[in-house]
Amino acid sequence: MDKEKIAINENEAIELMAYILTSSEGLMEEPPHYAILRMVSIADRLAGMWAPRASKDLAKYLDELNKRMPVESAATQGDDTESFEKYLEETIGELAKIVKDREFKE
């Protein structure tokens, strides 16, 4: 199976597209900080869909993201935005490392 050609299947893509579009519409009525939670939720959903088909380093990252993201984003409900910002920085840094490592392998 060619990993370059599979990330999510068509049904998952439709589900994700529907979530993105309905979230966009919802944001017109919701407080501005909800946008952050919506974006994080999209990343979490994508991670859950993609992880079973991803290569080893990426699969591990996506699994961890899918497990921790809901817990970490829930912290913002208690106004613990500082720890959530730190979590996002760490998570983005980990992804950047994966991307960089993959660039050198190709």
C-alpha positions as CSV (number, residue, x, y, z in Angstrom):
1,M,0.0,0.0,0.0
2,D,1.4,3.4,-1.0
3,K,1.5,5.6,2.1
4,E,1.8,8.7,-0.1
5,K,-1.7,8.1,-1.4
6,I,-3.6,7.3,1.7
7,A,-4.3,9.5,4.7
8,I,-8.0,9.2,5.2
9,N,-10.7,7.5,3.1
10,E,-13.5,9.3,1.3
11,N,-16.1,8.9,4.1
12,E,-13.7,10.2,6.6
13,A,-12.8,13.2,4.3
14,I,-16.5,14.0,4.0
15,E,-17.0,13.8,7.7
16,L,-14.0,16.1,8.3
17,M,-15.2,18.5,5.6
18,A,-18.7,18.6,7.1
19,Y,-17.2,19.3,10.6
20,I,-15.0,22.1,9.2
21,L,-17.8,23.8,7.4
22,T,-20.4,23.5,10.2
23,S,-17.7,24.7,12.6
24,S,-17.1,27.7,10.4
25,E,-20.8,28.5,10.3
26,G,-21.0,28.1,14.1
27,L,-18.1,30.5,14.7
28,M,-20.2,33.3,13.4
29,E,-22.3,33.2,16.5
30,E,-19.8,31.8,19.0
31,P,-17.2,33.7,21.2
32,P,-13.8,34.2,19.4
33,H,-11.9,31.8,21.6
34,Y,-14.0,28.9,20.4
35,A,-12.1,29.1,17.1
36,I,-9.0,27.7,18.9
37,L,-11.0,24.8,20.3
38,R,-12.6,24.1,16.9
39,M,-9.2,24.0,15.1
40,V,-7.8,21.7,17.8
41,S,-10.9,19.5,17.5
42,I,-10.3,19.2,13.7
43,A,-6.7,18.2,14.3
44,D,-7.8,15.6,16.8
45,R,-10.3,14.1,14.4
46,L,-7.8,14.0,11.6
47,A,-5.2,12.4,13.9
48,G,-7.7,9.7,14.8
49,M,-8.6,9.0,11.2
50,W,-5.1,9.0,9.9
51,A,-3.1,7.2,12.6
52,P,-4.1,3.7,11.6
53,R,-2.6,4.2,8.1
54,A,0.4,6.4,9.0
55,S,4.1,5.3,9.1
56,K,5.7,4.5,12.4
57,D,7.0,7.9,13.6
58,L,3.9,9.7,12.3
59,A,1.5,7.0,13.6
60,K,3.0,7.3,17.1
61,Y,2.7,11.1,17.0
62,L,-0.9,11.0,15.8
63,D,-1.9,8.4,18.4
64,E,-0.5,10.5,21.1
65,L,-2.1,13.6,19.7
66,N,-5.5,11.9,19.5
67,K,-5.2,10.7,23.1
68,R,-4.0,14.0,24.7
69,M,-5.6,16.7,22.6
70,P,-9.1,16.3,24.1
71,V,-7.7,16.3,27.6
72,E,-5.4,19.3,27.0
73,S,-8.1,21.3,25.3
74,A,-10.5,20.7,28.1
75,A,-8.0,22.6,30.3
76,T,-9.0,25.8,28.5
77,Q,-12.5,25.3,29.9
78,G,-11.1,25.9,33.3
79,D,-9.2,28.9,32.0
80,D,-5.8,27.1,32.1
81,T,-4.8,28.6,28.7
82,E,-1.2,28.9,29.7
83,S,-0.6,25.2,30.0
84,F,-2.6,24.6,26.8
85,E,-0.5,27.1,24.9
86,K,2.6,25.3,26.2
87,Y,1.1,21.9,25.1
88,L,0.4,23.3,21.6
89,E,4.0,24.7,21.3
90,E,5.4,21.3,22.2
91,T,3.0,19.4,19.9
92,I,3.9,21.7,16.9
93,G,7.6,21.3,17.7
94,E,7.2,17.5,17.6
95,L,5.4,17.7,14.3
96,A,8.1,20.0,12.9
97,K,10.7,17.5,13.8
98,I,8.8,14.7,12.0
99,V,8.4,16.9,8.9
100,K,12.1,17.8,8.9
101,D,13.2,14.1,9.4
102,R,10.9,13.0,6.5
103,E,12.3,15.7,4.2
104,F,15.8,14.2,4.6
105,K,14.6,10.7,4.0
106,E,12.9,11.4,0.7
